[in-house]
Amino acid sequence: MKIKLTFLLLFVISASFAQIKVLGTQETPETIGHVKKMGGFHVYCEKYSDNTYHFTFRDLNYTSITELETFSFKDVDNAFENFYAVIINGLETLPEPILIELPEGVLRVIFTKSYGKHVFNFNFTPTGSGYESLSIFMNEKDANILFGKAEKNDKKKKKKKKK
C-alpha cells in the first residue's frame, strides 16, 4: 500500500512539473541610447547580438495611456552609421521627410525648425495598419545620445580643455 501511495505521489509531482517547460533565457540587449523628454515620453535604441538595432518610442498620439512602438533593422552594410549620418545631415539641411522602408513598415524621418532649433522625429507606419505612430521631437544633442555618440564627443571635449 505504501509503495502504491509513493508511486502515486511521485506521479502527481512529476505531472505538476510537466505543466511548466523552461525554454531557456531571453537575451538582454545592449542599450545604445535613451532620450527622455516631456514627462514619460522617450526613445530607446538597443542592439541585439545578431546586429539588429531596435528603436522603441512612446507614441505621442496617446497621452493618457502608454503605447509603445518599435521599429528595427539589421546592421547590414553599416546601416546603423548611415542612419545616424542621414539624421545629422538632415538636421543641418532640413530636407523634405525621408522615407525608409523597413521589414515591418515604413519610417518617415521628419525634419523641421522649432523655437530656433533644428529638430526631427520618427513617424512609423506598420505594414497593413495605416496608423502612424509619432515620436518626440529631438535635436542634434538628443540624436548623439540616442545613437551612443554623446560620450565619445564629451570625452574629446574634455581632453581638448585639459590641453
Phi and psi restraints in degrees (value plus and minus 20) as a CYANA .aco file:
   2 LYS   PHI     -84.5   -44.5
   2 LYS   PSI     -56.7   -16.7
   3 ILE   PHI     -86.2   -46.2
   3 ILE   PSI     -61.3   -21.3
   4 LYS   PHI     -83.5   -43.5
   4 LYS   PSI     -62.2   -22.2
   5 LEU   PHI     -84.2   -44.2
   5 LEU   PSI     -58.6   -18.6
   6 THR   PHI     -84.2   -44.2
   6 THR   PSI     -66.5   -26.5
   7 PHE   PHI     -84.5   -44.5
   7 PHE   PSI     -59.6   -19.6
   8 LEU   PHI     -82.5   -42.5
   8 LEU   PSI     -63.2   -23.2
   9 LEU   PHI     -84.3   -44.3
   9 LEU   PSI     -63.9   -23.9
  10 LEU   PHI     -82.4   -42.4
  10 LEU   PSI     -60.2   -20.2
  11 PHE   PHI     -83.9   -43.9
  11 PHE   PSI     -65.0   -25.0
  12 VAL   PHI     -83.2   -43.2
  12 VAL   PSI     -63.0   -23.0
  13 ILE   PHI     -85.0   -45.0
  13 ILE   PSI     -65.1   -25.1
  14 SER   PHI     -88.4   -48.4
  14 SER   PSI     -54.0   -14.0
  15 ALA   PHI     -88.3   -48.3
  15 ALA   PSI     -55.8   -15.8
  16 SER   PHI     -90.8   -50.8
  16 SER   PSI     -53.2   -13.2
  17 PHE   PHI     -94.4   -54.4
  17 PHE   PSI     -45.2    -5.2
  18 ALA   PHI     -90.1   -50.1
  18 ALA   PSI     -34.1     5.9
  19 GLN   PHI     -95.0   -55.0
  19 GLN   PSI     -42.3    -2.3
  20 ILE   PHI    -132.1   -92.1
  20 ILE   PSI     106.0   146.0
  21 LYS   PHI    -141.1  -101.1
  21 LYS   PSI     100.0   140.0
  22 VAL   PHI    -102.3   -62.3
  22 VAL   PSI     101.4   141.4
  23 LEU   PHI    -112.0   -72.0
  23 LEU   PSI     -37.2     2.8
  24 GLY   PHI     110.3   150.3
  24 GLY   PSI    -183.5  -143.5
  25 THR   PHI    -126.0   -86.0
  25 THR   PSI     135.1   175.1
  26 GLN   PHI    -116.2   -76.2
  26 GLN   PSI     119.1   159.1
  27 GLU   PHI     -86.4   -46.4
  27 GLU   PSI     116.1   156.1
  28 THR   PHI    -115.5   -75.5
  28 THR   PSI     100.2   140.2
  29 PRO   PHI     -95.0   -55.0
  29 PRO   PSI     141.0   181.0
  30 GLU   PHI    -107.4   -67.4
  30 GLU   PSI     105.3   145.3
  31 THR   PHI    -100.4   -60.4
  31 THR   PSI      98.4   138.4
  32 ILE   PHI    -103.2   -63.2
  32 ILE   PSI     -66.1   -26.1
  33 GLY   PHI    -180.2  -140.2
  33 GLY   PSI     138.5   178.5
  34 HIS   PHI    -167.2  -127.2
  34 HIS   PSI     100.1   140.1
  35 VAL   PHI    -133.4   -93.4
  35 VAL   PSI     106.3   146.3
  36 LYS   PHI    -148.5  -108.5
  36 LYS   PSI     105.8   145.8
  37 LYS   PHI    -160.7  -120.7
  37 LYS   PSI     148.0   188.0
  38 MET   PHI      24.6    64.6
  38 MET   PSI      38.8    78.8
  39 GLY   PHI      57.7    97.7
  39 GLY   PSI    -135.3   -95.3
  40 GLY   PHI    -115.8   -75.8
  40 GLY   PSI     -14.8    25.2
  41 PHE   PHI    -101.8   -61.8
  41 PHE   PSI     111.6   151.6
  42 HIS   PHI    -171.8  -131.8
  42 HIS   PSI     148.1   188.1
  43 VAL   PHI    -157.7  -117.7
  43 VAL   PSI     111.0   151.0
  44 TYR   PHI    -134.1   -94.1
  44 TYR   PSI     128.1   168.1
  45 CYS   PHI    -145.6  -105.6
  45 CYS   PSI     104.0   144.0
  46 GLU   PHI    -148.6  -108.6
  46 GLU   PSI     127.0   167.0
  47 LYS   PHI    -137.3   -97.3
  47 LYS   PSI     112.3   152.3
  48 TYR   PHI    -121.1   -81.1
  48 TYR   PSI     145.6   185.6
  49 SER   PHI     -84.4   -44.4
  49 SER   PSI     -42.5    -2.5
  50 ASP   PHI    -107.7   -67.7
  50 ASP   PSI       0.5    40.5
  51 ASN   PHI      41.9    81.9
  51 ASN   PSI      13.9    53.9
  52 THR   PHI    -122.3   -82.3
  52 THR   PSI     111.8   151.8
  53 TYR   PHI    -124.0   -84.0
  53 TYR   PSI     110.5   150.5
  54 HIS   PHI    -134.0   -94.0
  54 HIS   PSI     109.7   149.7
  55 PHE   PHI    -131.0   -91.0
  55 PHE   PSI     103.3   143.3
  56 THR   PHI    -141.7  -101.7
  56 THR   PSI     112.3   152.3
  57 PHE   PHI    -160.6  -120.6
  57 PHE   PSI     135.7   175.7
  58 ARG   PHI    -104.7   -64.7
  58 ARG   PSI     110.0   150.0
  59 ASP   PHI     -92.4   -52.4
  59 ASP   PSI     104.0   144.0
  60 LEU   PHI     -88.6   -48.6
  60 LEU   PSI     -38.0     2.0
  61 ASN   PHI     -86.6   -46.6
  61 ASN   PSI     -41.0    -1.0
  62 TYR   PHI    -131.1   -91.1
  62 TYR   PSI      97.8   137.8
  63 THR   PHI    -122.2   -82.2
  63 THR   PSI     -47.0    -7.0
  64 SER   PHI    -118.4   -78.4
  64 SER   PSI     -35.6     4.4
  65 ILE   PHI    -145.6  -105.6
  65 ILE   PSI     140.2   180.2
  66 THR   PHI    -117.4   -77.4
  66 THR   PSI      86.0   126.0
  67 GLU   PHI    -130.4   -90.4
  67 GLU   PSI      95.1   135.1
  68 LEU   PHI    -119.0   -79.0
  68 LEU   PSI     121.8   161.8
  69 GLU   PHI    -143.2  -103.2
  69 GLU   PSI     123.3   163.3
  70 THR   PHI    -152.8  -112.8
  70 THR   PSI     117.7   157.7
  71 PHE   PHI    -151.1  -111.1
  71 PHE   PSI     133.7   173.7
  72 SER   PHI    -167.8  -127.8
  72 SER   PSI     142.1   182.1
  73 PHE   PHI    -177.1  -137.1
  73 PHE   PSI     135.0   175.0
  74 LYS   PHI    -104.6   -64.6
  74 LYS   PSI     127.2   167.2
  75 ASP   PHI    -103.6   -63.6
  75 ASP   PSI      51.8    91.8
  76 VAL   PHI    -119.0   -79.0
  76 VAL   PSI     113.5   153.5
  77 ASP   PHI      35.2    75.2
  77 ASP   PSI      21.4    61.4
  78 ASN   PHI      42.5    82.5
  78 ASN   PSI      17.4    57.4
  79 ALA   PHI     -80.8   -40.8
  79 ALA   PSI     -58.0   -18.0
  80 PHE   PHI     -83.7   -43.7
  80 PHE   PSI     -67.7   -27.7
  81 GLU   PHI     -86.8   -46.8
  81 GLU   PSI     -56.2   -16.2
  82 ASN   PHI     -85.8   -45.8
  82 ASN   PSI     -59.3   -19.3
  83 PHE   PHI     -82.8   -42.8
  83 PHE   PSI     -63.3   -23.3
  84 TYR   PHI     -80.8   -40.8
  84 TYR   PSI     -64.4   -24.4
  85 ALA   PHI     -83.5   -43.5
  85 ALA   PSI     -58.9   -18.9
  86 VAL   PHI     -81.0   -41.0
  86 VAL   PSI     -62.1   -22.1
  87 ILE   PHI     -88.2   -48.2
  87 ILE   PSI     -65.3   -25.3
  88 ILE   PHI     -84.9   -44.9
  88 ILE   PSI     -62.6   -22.6
  89 ASN   PHI     -84.7   -44.7
  89 ASN   PSI     -58.7   -18.7
  90 GLY   PHI     -84.9   -44.9
  90 GLY   PSI     -55.0   -15.0
  91 LEU   PHI     -87.4   -47.4
  91 LEU   PSI     -47.3    -7.3
  92 GLU   PHI    -101.2   -61.2
  92 GLU   PSI     -59.2   -19.2
  93 THR   PHI    -122.7   -82.7
  93 THR   PSI     -35.3     4.7
  94 LEU   PHI      29.1    69.1
  94 LEU   PSI      42.4    82.4
  95 PRO   PHI     -95.2   -55.2
  95 PRO   PSI     157.5   197.5
  96 GLU   PHI     -82.2   -42.2
  96 GLU   PSI     141.0   181.0
  97 PRO   PHI     -72.8   -32.8
  97 PRO   PSI     118.8   158.8
  98 ILE   PHI    -119.6   -79.6
  98 ILE   PSI     105.6   145.6
  99 LEU   PHI    -116.8   -76.8
  99 LEU   PSI     111.2   151.2
 100 ILE   PHI    -146.7  -106.7
 100 ILE   PSI     102.1   142.1
 101 GLU   PHI    -106.3   -66.3
 101 GLU   PSI     104.5   144.5
 102 LEU   PHI    -137.5   -97.5
 102 LEU   PSI     143.3   183.3
 103 PRO   PHI     -77.1   -37.1
 103 PRO   PSI     -53.7   -13.7
 104 GLU   PHI    -123.3   -83.3
 104 GLU   PSI     -14.7    25.3
 105 GLY   PHI     142.3   182.3
 105 GLY   PSI    -185.1  -145.1
 106 VAL   PHI    -135.6   -95.6
 106 VAL   PSI     110.8   150.8
 107 LEU   PHI    -128.0   -88.0
 107 LEU   PSI     107.8   147.8
 108 ARG   PHI    -128.7   -88.7
 108 ARG   PSI     108.2   148.2
 109 VAL   PHI    -124.4   -84.4
 109 VAL   PSI      96.5   136.5
 110 ILE   PHI    -126.9   -86.9
 110 ILE   PSI     108.7   148.7
 111 PHE   PHI    -130.6   -90.6
 111 PHE   PSI     118.6   158.6
 112 THR   PHI    -175.3  -135.3
 112 THR   PSI     156.3   196.3
 113 LYS   PHI    -135.4   -95.4
 113 LYS   PSI     109.3   149.3
 114 SER   PHI    -157.6  -117.6
 114 SER   PSI     104.3   144.3
 115 TYR   PHI      32.3    72.3
 115 TYR   PSI      19.8    59.8
 116 GLY   PHI      61.3   101.3
 116 GLY   PSI     -19.3    20.7
 117 LYS   PHI    -134.9   -94.9
 117 LYS   PSI     126.6   166.6
 118 HIS   PHI    -103.5   -63.5
 118 HIS   PSI     109.0   149.0
 119 VAL   PHI    -155.3  -115.3
 119 VAL   PSI     145.3   185.3
 120 PHE   PHI    -162.3  -122.3
 120 PHE   PSI     142.2   182.2
 121 ASN   PHI    -168.1  -128.1
 121 ASN   PSI     144.5   184.5
 122 PHE   PHI    -119.0   -79.0
 122 PHE   PSI     113.4   153.4
 123 ASN   PHI    -141.2  -101.2
 123 ASN   PSI      93.7   133.7
 124 PHE   PHI    -135.6   -95.6
 124 PHE   PSI     110.3   150.3
 125 THR   PHI    -137.9   -97.9
 125 THR   PSI      87.8   127.8
 126 PRO   PHI     -84.0   -44.0
 126 PRO   PSI     128.0   168.0
 127 THR   PHI     -77.3   -37.3
 127 THR   PSI     108.3   148.3
 128 GLY   PHI      62.6   102.6
 128 GLY   PSI     -25.1    14.9
 129 SER   PHI    -114.2   -74.2
 129 SER   PSI     -57.1   -17.1
 130 GLY   PHI      55.8    95.8
 130 GLY   PSI     -22.2    17.8
 131 TYR   PHI    -116.2   -76.2
 131 TYR   PSI     116.3   156.3
 132 GLU   PHI    -129.5   -89.5
 132 GLU   PSI     100.2   140.2
 133 SER   PHI    -111.3   -71.3
 133 SER   PSI     121.5   161.5
 134 LEU   PHI    -137.4   -97.4
 134 LEU   PSI     114.4   154.4
 135 SER   PHI    -115.0   -75.0
 135 SER   PSI     154.5   194.5
 136 ILE   PHI     -89.9   -49.9
 136 ILE   PSI     140.7   180.7
 137 PHE   PHI    -100.5   -60.5
 137 PHE   PSI     117.5   157.5
 138 MET   PHI    -148.6  -108.6
 138 MET   PSI     129.1   169.1
 139 ASN   PHI    -123.3   -83.3
 139 ASN   PSI    -191.2  -151.2
 140 GLU   PHI     -84.2   -44.2
 140 GLU   PSI     -58.8   -18.8
 141 LYS   PHI     -81.0   -41.0
 141 LYS   PSI     -63.3   -23.3
 142 ASP   PHI     -84.2   -44.2
 142 ASP   PSI     -59.5   -19.5
 143 ALA   PHI     -82.4   -42.4
 143 ALA   PSI     -61.5   -21.5
 144 ASN   PHI     -83.3   -43.3
 144 ASN   PSI     -59.6   -19.6
 145 ILE   PHI     -86.6   -46.6
 145 ILE   PSI     -65.7   -25.7
 146 LEU   PHI     -81.5   -41.5
 146 LEU   PSI     -59.5   -19.5
 147 PHE   PHI    -112.4   -72.4
 147 PHE   PSI     -11.5    28.5
 148 GLY   PHI      52.7    92.7
 148 GLY   PSI       5.1    45.1
 149 LYS   PHI    -119.6   -79.6
 149 LYS   PSI     -32.4     7.6
 150 ALA   PHI     -85.6   -45.6
 150 ALA   PSI     -63.8   -23.8
 151 GLU   PHI     -84.7   -44.7
 151 GLU   PSI     -61.3   -21.3
 152 LYS   PHI     -82.1   -42.1
 152 LYS   PSI     -63.5   -23.5
 153 ASN   PHI     -86.0   -46.0
 153 ASN   PSI     -59.5   -19.5
 154 ASP   PHI     -85.0   -45.0
 154 ASP   PSI     -59.5   -19.5
 155 LYS   PHI     -85.8   -45.8
 155 LYS   PSI     -59.4   -19.4
 156 LYS   PHI     -84.2   -44.2
 156 LYS   PSI     -61.0   -21.0
 157 LYS   PHI     -84.1   -44.1
 157 LYS   PSI     -60.5   -20.5
 158 LYS   PHI     -86.0   -46.0
 158 LYS   PSI     -58.8   -18.8
 159 LYS   PHI     -84.3   -44.3
 159 LYS   PSI     -60.3   -20.3
 160 LYS   PHI     -85.4   -45.4
 160 LYS   PSI     -58.2   -18.2
 161 LYS   PHI     -87.4   -47.4
 161 LYS   PSI     -55.0   -15.0
 162 LYS   PHI     -88.5   -48.5
 162 LYS   PSI     -52.9   -12.9
